[in-house]
C-alpha cells in the first residue's frame, strides 16, 4: 500500500482525530466510550468521527438510523493509516 500522505496529514493535524483513531485502533467503541477513554469532550469526538468517516478511516458498525449505542470501528484503510502514523512517530502525544 502506498501511503496517502494527504490522509495522514489530515489525521495528525488534529489532536482529537489522532486520539479518536488511536482509540478505535484498539477496539470498536461508542462516542461516549471514546470520550471517556481519551479524556476529551463528546462534541470533539463527534466532530473527529465525522471527519474520519468522510475519509473512510472509521465506519459505523450499527444501522445508520440508530441514535443510541452507535458503535464505530476502524476500517482497513484507517488501520493502515494508524500503523503508518505510529511507525513514523507522527503522534503529538
Buried (B, 14 or more C-beta within 10 A) or exposed (E): EEBBEEBBEBBBEBBBBBBBBBBBBEEBBBBEBBBBBBEBEEEBBBBBBEBBBEBBBBBEEEEEEEEEEBBBBBBEBBBBBBEBBEEEEEBEE
